[in-house]
Amino acid sequence: LARRRIFEYAMQGSGPFAMVVSLIHPHDPYVARPEFWNLYDPGEIDMPQTGVADDPHTQRVLKGIEANQADLSDDDIRKARHGYYANTSYFDDNVGKIVQALKEADLYNNTIIIVTADHGDMLGERGLWYKMNFFEHSARVPLIMHGPGVASGTQAAPVSLVDLLPTLVDIAASDGSDRPEFGMPVSGKSLW
């Protein structure tokens, strides 16, 4: 659907556009299509770096997701992580298809692409799965920007998804358009 919308927009050619493409993978239940599952050697799937933690917060979350009742083998953990990695490749493949559509529609060179996510996944770290906490594996998400005016490189300083609103407004106004006023104070800081 996103590819079709890109081509429809290109045929209309009526000025700037914004598109949000929401892909649900990688996400539990970690089921992957064979062509992406087969990209990974099961024997090379890494195990969590931390075992089950016994601090009160971790124990509460374990109970909340009923992980304290599950007796997961190393094979179970590897299969779940394998599915997650395969779905990450599925996600990457879909982003690639969108980028290819932008190129085919002759929109790539004047489009800013932002890739991010709403949460990470514990993937067995501390014995935890899914999100539901602020540990690094759950809270850290990618934020990748590409396009005209975006400097190439990486940034070690932390940013937040609340920074996206002022960033998008600044990008929209970078062509000389009037920068709209916010109706209320916003917490984010423009990354532009």
Backbone as a ProteinNet text record, in pm:
[ID]
protein_1_A
[PRIMARY]
LARRRIFEYAMQGSGPFAMVVSLIHPHDPYVARPEFWNLYDPGEIDMPQTGVADDPHTQRVLKGIEANQADLSDDDIRKARHGYYANTSYFDDNVGKIVQALKEADLYNNTIIIVTADHGDMLGERGLWYKMNFFEHSARVPLIMHGPGVASGTQAAPVSLVDLLPTLVDIAASDGSDRPEFGMPVSGKSLW
[TERTIARY]
82.9	0	87.8	195.5	282.2	343.8	389.5	449	345.6	223.7	119.3	93.2	88.1	65.9	179.3	301.9	416.4	400.1	363.9	346.7	228.1	119.4	4.7	44.9	118.8	164.9	252.6	344.4	436.1	358.6	251.2	170.5	97.3	56.8	-13.2	85.1	204.7	309	264.2	202.6	142.4	210.5	340.5	409.5	453.1	495.8	549.3	445.6	495.8	406.2	471.6	389.7	436.4	365.1	437.4	379.4	432.2	343.9	383.5	352.5	453.6	436.7	463.2	363.6	375.9	392.1	510.3	537.7	540.6	470.4	460	574.9	656.8	769.4	896.5	991.8	993.7	907.9	833.4	744.6	710.4	680.5	633.5	503.8	474.8	523.9	647.1	726.5	854.2	840.2	730	709.4	759.2	840.2	901.8	877	875.3	864.1	993.6	984.3	1102.5	1218.4	1190.2	1300.6	1383.5	1323.9	1399	1456.2	1383	1433.6	1562.4	1562.9	1677.3	1800.7	1790.2	1907.2	2004.8	1958.3	2037.1	2066.7	2188.1	2230	2187.3	2101.7	2054.5	2168.2	2277.7	2390.2	2465	2441.2	2510.5	2424.2	2303.3	2216.3	2272.6	2296.5	2353.9	2251.2	2302.1	2217.3	2218.8	2119.5	2118.8	2248.6	2292.8	2416.3	2395.7	2271.9	2244.3	2145.1	2167.1	2073.5	1952.7	1870.6	1751.5	1795.1	1751.1	1786.8	1687.7	1734.4	1645.5	1604.9	1625.7	1581	1427.6	1366.9	1219.9	1149.1	1204.4	1137.6	1134.3	1247.8	1252.7	1159.9	1158.3	1071.5	924.4	888.1	749.2	710.7	801.3	772.5	767	859.3	856.1	720.9	671.5	541.3	430.1	439.9	336	320.3	430.1	421	421.1	411.7	409.5	535	645.2	772.6	829.7	784	831.6	773.6	671.6	611	663.4	740.2	790.2	930.2	953	1085.5	1143.2	1209.6	1260.2	1398.5	1413.5	1544.6	1627.8	1756.6	1842.4	1792.2	1741.5	1688.7	1566.3	1478.5	1360.8	1403.5	1501.4	1548.9	1612.1	1694.3	1757.2	1651.9	1549.1	1443.7	1369.6	1340.2	1271.5	1359.7	1486.9	1578.5	1598	1601.9	1613.8	1495.4	1374.3	1255.6	1259.1	1307.7	1318.4	1415.2	1530.7	1629.5	1575.2	1505	1446	1344.1	1264.2	1165.5	1230.6	1347.9	1422.9	1465.3	1507.1	1543.2	1420.5	1306	1181.3	1149.3	1165.2	1145.7	1240.8	1369.3	1469.3	1432.5	1384.5	1345.5	1230.8	1135.1	1022.4	1064.1	1155.4	1207.2	1277.3	1353.2	1419.7	1322	1207.1	1105	1047.7	1031.4	981	1085	1210.5	1318.4	1324.7	1312.1	1314.5	1198	1080.9	965.6	991.8	1052.8	1087.1	1184.5	1280.9	1376.6	1305.1	1219.2	1147.4	1052.6	998.9	906.7	981	1112.9	1198.3	1172.3	1149.9	1126.4	1236.8	1322.7	1423.5	1516.2	1562.5	1662.4	1607.8	1476.6	1421.3	1324.8	1349.3	1265.7	1351.4	1304.1	1370.8	1300.5	1379.6	1328.6	1371	1276.6	1304.6	1256.4	1345.7	1311.5	1328.9	1224.3	1231	1134	1123.3	1032.7	979.3	874.1	816.4	874.8	941	1003.2	1098	1184.7	1273.9	1214	1299.5	1253.8	1364.7	1329.1	1430.3	1494.3	1421.3	1473.8	1546	1496	1552.2	1654.5	1695.9	1789.3	1721.1	1792.8	1742.3	1626.7	1608.6	1496.9	1367.9	1374.4	1254.2	1234.2	1108.8	1070.9	981.4	962.3	875.5	934.4	850.5	894.1	863.2	773	719.4	820.8	934	1030.2	1120.9	1205	1295.6	1439.8	1460.1	1594.8	1636.4	1766.2	1821.8	1763.5	1754.5	1707.1	1563.2	1484.1	1344.3	1324.7	1401.6	1380.8	1454.7	1565.5	1643.8	1577.1	1564.4	1506.7	1596.7	1586.2	1664.1	1602.6	1685.4	1638.5	1737	1693.4	1777.8	1711	1788.2	1737.1	1826.7	1765.7	1840.4	1767.8	1844.3	1784.9	1860	1809	1877.1	1882	2001	2019.1	2049.9	2046.7	2077.2	2225	2298.3	2441.4	2463.7	2562.8	2597.1	2678.3	2651.6	2727.9	2639.2	2697.3	2622.5	2632.7	2541.7	2536.1	2526.7	2618	2618	2521.2	2487.6	2399.3	2259	2195.8	2059.9	1959.8	1860.7	1748.8	1622.2	1510.8	1383.5	1286.7	1189.1	1088.3	1008.1	1004.1	935.2	1009	1132.8	1208	1159.3	1081.2	1038.3	943	849.8	755.1	828.2	911.3	980.3	1076.1	1130.9	1218.7	1140.1	1024.4	942.6	894.9	860.8	818.4	934.4	1054.2	1170.7	1203.7	1189.3	1213.4	1113.5	986.3	883.3	909.5	966.1	992.3	1128.5	1207.9	1343	1342.8	1227.8	1219.7	1183.6	1183.7	1149.2	1005.2	927	788	785	673.7	657.7	652.6	723.6	722.9	597.1	509.5	386.7	418	332.7	345.1	273.4	330.2	263	152.2	44.1	-67.8	-39.8	67	105.6	255.1	317.8	460	483.2	593.3	628.9	761.6	778.7	898.3	1016.5	992.7	1100.8	1188.7	1306.1	1402	1431	1425.5	1447.2	1587.4	1594.9	1724.1	1774.6	1695.2	1729	1838.5
-118.9	0	126.1	126	243.8	270.8	165.6	182.3	243.1	192.6	244.4	392.3	428.6	569.6	658.2	608.5	684.9	709.6	606.8	623.2	713.7	703	791.8	936.5	959.6	1095.2	1147.3	1064.1	1107	1145.5	1073.2	1106.4	1238.3	1269.4	1395.3	1512	1486.8	1588.7	1720.1	1717.2	1839.2	1891.7	1893.3	1954.3	1855.4	1909.4	1824.3	1724.9	1615.1	1514.9	1456.1	1398.4	1323.2	1189.5	1084.6	950.4	878.4	812.2	727	583.9	498.2	356.9	281.9	213.6	142.4	-6.4	-56.3	-199.3	-260.3	-370.4	-424.5	-517.9	-555.8	-643.9	-563.2	-602.9	-725.8	-710.7	-812.2	-811	-954.1	-975.6	-1109.2	-1135.9	-1256.9	-1383.7	-1439.8	-1357.9	-1397.7	-1504.4	-1503	-1595.1	-1525.8	-1597.3	-1533.9	-1614.4	-1545	-1610.3	-1687.2	-1801.6	-1886.3	-1815.6	-1729.2	-1665.3	-1574.5	-1524.8	-1442	-1526.8	-1628.3	-1723	-1787.7	-1824.9	-1897.5	-1810	-1680.6	-1593.8	-1616.6	-1680.8	-1695.4	-1842.4	-1867.9	-2001.2	-2019.5	-2117.8	-2134.6	-2148.2	-2209.1	-2227.3	-2098.5	-1993.3	-1866.7	-1762	-1800.6	-1706.9	-1687.7	-1563.6	-1533.4	-1551.3	-1577.4	-1590.9	-1458	-1436.1	-1314.3	-1302.7	-1178.2	-1154	-1162	-1146.2	-1148.9	-1259.1	-1327.9	-1432	-1369.9	-1452.6	-1404.3	-1325	-1201.2	-1113.7	-1133.1	-1112.7	-1134.9	-1006.7	-890.8	-767	-761.3	-686	-682.8	-639.9	-540.9	-495.3	-606.4	-668.8	-776.8	-890.4	-926.2	-1034.2	-999.1	-871.4	-829.4	-841.6	-799.4	-808.2	-954.7	-1036.8	-1180	-1241.1	-1206.6	-1257.2	-1201.8	-1072.8	-1008.8	-1070.2	-1116.6	-1178.4	-1331.2	-1381.4	-1524.6	-1597.3	-1522	-1584.3	-1663.1	-1632.4	-1707.8	-1849	-1874.7	-2007.1	-2087.4	-2023.1	-2089.6	-2143.6	-2263.6	-2322.7	-2328.1	-2219.5	-2208.6	-2271.7	-2353.6	-2412.8	-2314.3	-2340	-2257.7	-2260.5	-2375.7	-2387.5	-2297.9	-2293.1	-2205.3	-2059.6	-2020.8	-1882.5	-1850.3	-1941.4	-1918.3	-1906.5	-1990.6	-1984.1	-1850.6	-1801.6	-1672.7	-1560.9	-1560.7	-1457.8	-1471.2	-1594.4	-1620	-1556.1	-1578.8	-1519.5	-1368.2	-1311.5	-1165.7	-1113.1	-1176.1	-1131.7	-1147.4	-1257.4	-1278.4	-1169.7	-1132	-1026.2	-889.6	-870.8	-747.9	-740.5	-852.9	-856.6	-833.7	-886.4	-861.6	-711.4	-647.9	-503.9	-430.9	-464.9	-401	-417.2	-535.4	-560.6	-468.2	-448.7	-360.9	-214.8	-171.5	-35.4	-20.6	-123.1	-120.6	-107.9	-173	-162.9	-21	41.9	179.4	273.4	254	335.8	316.1	192.7	165.4	234.3	234.4	303	453	510.8	654.1	681.7	592.5	608.6	597.3	495.4	474.8	590.3	653	765	898	892.6	1011.2	1108.3	1052	1131.6	1113.8	1017.7	981.6	1097.3	1171.2	1275.6	1399.7	1409.7	1523.7	1479.1	1360.5	1306.5	1275.2	1315.9	1281.2	1158.1	1057	930.4	918.6	888.4	866.9	727.6	648.7	514	511.4	471.1	460.4	352.3	334.7	235.1	288.6	226	272.5	203	88.3	19.5	-87.3	-131.9	-243.1	-371.8	-469.4	-597.4	-656.2	-709.8	-765.9	-893.1	-970.6	-1091.1	-1185.6	-1196.5	-1289.3	-1229	-1104.6	-1040.4	-1028.3	-1059.2	-1057.7	-1155.3	-1246	-1339	-1277.4	-1153.9	-1081	-1087.3	-1070.4	-1066.4	-945.8	-907.9	-796.2	-663.5	-571.9	-437.5	-419.6	-334.2	-318.3	-279.5	-222.2	-175.7	-72.6	-10.5	89.8	41.5	-88.3	-139.3	-111.6	-105.3	-61.1	-135.5	-266.5	-342.6	-307.8	-271.1	-238.5	-92.1	-3.9	139.8	196.3	135.4	190.4	153.9	253.3	231.2	296.9	252.1	318.9	453.7	543.5	668.7	698.9	669.8	686.1	788.3	886.2	987.7	990.5	1007.7	1015.4	1110.2	1187.8	1273.2	1403.3	1491.9	1619.5	1701.8	1753.2	1833.4	1754.2	1621.4	1537.1	1500.8	1540.8	1511.7	1361.9	1309.1	1168.2	1146.4	1040	1008.7	953.2	934.4	883.9	984.9	974.1	1065.1	981.8	1003.6	927.9	986.5	1114.1	1177.4	1118	1093.1	1038.3	1143	1094	1176.5	1102.4	1164.6	1104	1117.4	1029.2	1039.4	1168.8	1232.2	1360.9	1468.2	1440.7	1534.6	1533.6	1434.2	1424.7	1536.9	1575.8	1681.4	1810.5	1867.1	1990.1	1968.9	1850	1821	1825.1	1760.6	1759	1899	1979.4	2116.7	2195.8	2179.1	2249.6	2203	2074.1	2024.1	2087.3	2091.7	2149	2297.1	2366.8	2509.9	2537.2	2433.6	2454.9	2505.1	2499.1	2550.1	2698.6	2760.4	2902.4	2927.5	2821.6	2836.9	2891.7	2954.5	3001.3	2881.7	2894.1	2788.3	2806.1	2706.4	2721.6	2727.3	2795.1	2802.5	2681.9	2628.8	2521.1	2580.4	2508.4	2554.1	2546.6	2476.7	2462.5	2429	2442.3	2408.2	2259.7	2230.9	2092.3	2062	1937.8	1897.9	1870.6	1836.1	1795.2	1909	1870.4	1964.7	1922.4	2017.2	1983.6	1927.9	1821.2	1762.1	1819.8	1900.2	1953.7	2055.7
0	0	0	78.2	82.7	-53.1	-119.4	-252.6	-348.5	-344.3	-433.1	-406	-278.3	-243.4	-293.7	-286.8	-337.7	-487.1	-561.6	-706.3	-738.4	-662.5	-682.5	-658.2	-551.3	-521.5	-634.8	-681.8	-788.4	-914.4	-944.2	-1062.4	-1044.3	-920.5	-893.6	-888.1	-834.1	-827.7	-768.8	-653.1	-600.1	-473	-467.4	-354	-248	-135	-27.8	24	78.4	135.6	259.3	344.1	459.9	459	489.8	492	614.4	685.9	797.5	756.3	761.4	730.4	860.1	908.9	1035.6	1008.8	1038.3	1024.5	1164.6	1184.3	1319.2	1356.5	1262.1	1294.8	1307.3	1388.5	1468.4	1594.8	1624.7	1740.4	1775.7	1904.8	1941.1	1866.3	1830.8	1885.2	1814.7	1749.7	1690.5	1581.3	1510.2	1398	1272	1193.5	1076.6	950	838.5	709.1	681.2	614.8	593.2	524.4	426	353.6	443.7	552.2	646.1	759.9	801.6	902.2	852.1	725.8	668.8	646.4	670.8	661.2	776.2	882.7	1005.1	1033.8	1074.4	1117.1	1262.5	1291.1	1429.4	1530.8	1490.1	1581.2	1613.4	1536.1	1559.3	1629.4	1669	1740.6	1881.5	1917.3	2048.3	2158.7	2276.4	2394.6	2470	2557.5	2638.9	2718.8	2740.4	2814.3	2965.1	3009.9	3153.5	3184.3	3292	3335.6	3402.6	3462.1	3530.9	3653.7	3659.7	3771.7	3885	4007.9	4121.9	4193.6	4128	4190.7	4189	4281	4291.2	4163.3	4092.8	3970.7	3866.1	3842	3743	3783.4	3909.8	3956.3	3937	3958	3936.8	3789.8	3700.6	3557.5	3513.5	3562.8	3530.5	3567.3	3685.3	3729.4	3640.6	3605.9	3525	3387	3327.9	3194.8	3204.6	3327.9	3358	3311.2	3298.1	3261.1	3377.8	3499.2	3615.1	3618	3535	3528.1	3409.3	3324.2	3203.8	3229.8	3186.1	3197.1	3056.1	3016.6	2880.5	2869.5	2768.5	2741.8	2660.3	2651.6	2566	2422.7	2378.2	2242.2	2222.7	2323.9	2317.3	2303.9	2383.1	2381.5	2246.4	2194.9	2063.9	1953.5	1958.4	1856.4	1861.9	1981.2	1993.9	1938.8	1975.6	1927.3	1775.9	1726.5	1582.8	1509.2	1561.2	1500.3	1502.6	1611.5	1621.3	1515.7	1504.3	1405.1	1263.2	1238.4	1105.8	1075.5	1174.5	1153.4	1139.9	1199	1176.3	1030	973.7	831.9	743.2	783.8	711.1	711.4	827.2	838.4	743.7	749.2	662.6	515.8	478.4	340.2	298.9	387.8	356	347.4	434.1	422.4	287.5	247.7	117.6	2.4	11.7	-93.6	-101.7	13.3	14	-46	-8.4	-65.2	-216.8	-261.7	-405.6	-476.6	-414.2	-474.3	-483.9	-381.7	-387.7	-501.6	-522.8	-633.3	-767.4	-782.4	-907.8	-938.3	-834.5	-852.1	-862.8	-863.5	-871.7	-755.6	-637.3	-517.2	-412.4	-432.8	-332.5	-297.5	-396.5	-371.8	-302.8	-288.9	-215.5	-106.1	-51.9	54.8	176.5	290.1	415.7	471.6	500.4	551.8	697.8	783.8	925.9	962.3	1020.7	1065.9	1217.5	1286.7	1432.4	1478.5	1607.4	1665.5	1797.5	1846.8	1972.9	2094.8	2077	2190.3	2138	2226.1	2195.1	2248.7	2277	2329.1	2414.6	2527.9	2618.5	2562.5	2484	2419	2514.1	2634.8	2732.1	2826.3	2801.7	2894.6	3031.5	3136.7	3274.2	3290.9	3194.6	3197.2	3146.7	3097.1	3055.3	2904.3	2865	2724.2	2702.9	2579.6	2541.2	2586.8	2630.9	2670.4	2818.7	2855.3	2990.8	3098.1	3059.8	3158.6	3091.5	3170.4	3114.6	3110.8	3111	3091.3	2947	2925.5	2796.9	2676.4	2681.1	2565	2527.9	2625.7	2602	2562.1	2624	2604.1	2483.4	2444.3	2332.7	2200.2	2114.2	1981.3	1877.1	1753.2	1648.5	1613.3	1568.9	1508.2	1396.2	1275.5	1157.2	1067	1023.8	932.5	809.7	693.2	567.8	473.4	400.5	299.2	285.8	200.3	179	308.3	339	458.7	583.5	574	689.9	684.3	787.2	792.4	810.4	741.5	753.4	880.6	950.9	1070.9	1179.7	1295.4	1410.2	1523.6	1615.9	1729.6	1856.1	1948.3	2073.4	2176	2163.8	2261.7	2251.9	2365.2	2360.6	2310.9	2239.9	2196.3	2234.9	2212.5	2248.8	2132.2	2128.1	2023.3	2034.4	2152.2	2163.2	2084.1	2043	1959.9	1814.6	1776.9	1637	1596.1	1682.8	1644.7	1609	1696.3	1656.4	1539	1525.9	1412.1	1281.8	1278.5	1157.3	1120.9	1220.6	1193.7	1133.6	1188.7	1134.4	993	966	830.4	734	773.9	687.2	660.1	756.9	740.5	677.1	651.9	599	454.7	388.8	251.2	247.7	365.5	372.7	413.7	428.7	473.4	615	649.8	787.1	881.2	991.6	1092.6	1176.5	1180.8	1258.9	1408.5	1481.1	1625.8	1686.6	1792.3	1864.8	1950.2	1965.8	2047.1	2195.8	2231.1	2371.1	2375	2489.2	2496.8	2466.2	2397.9	2370	2439	2477.6	2552.2	2461.2	2336.8	2248.4	2202.6	2152.7	2097.1	1953.5	1861.8	1722.8	1702.2	1626.4	1590.1	1458.7	1394.3	1262.7	1273.8
[MASK]
++++++++++++++++++++++++++++++++++++++++++++++++++++++++++++++++++++++++++++++++++++++++++++++++++++++++++++++++++++++++++++++++++++++++++++++++++++++++++++++++++++++++++++++++++++++++++++++++

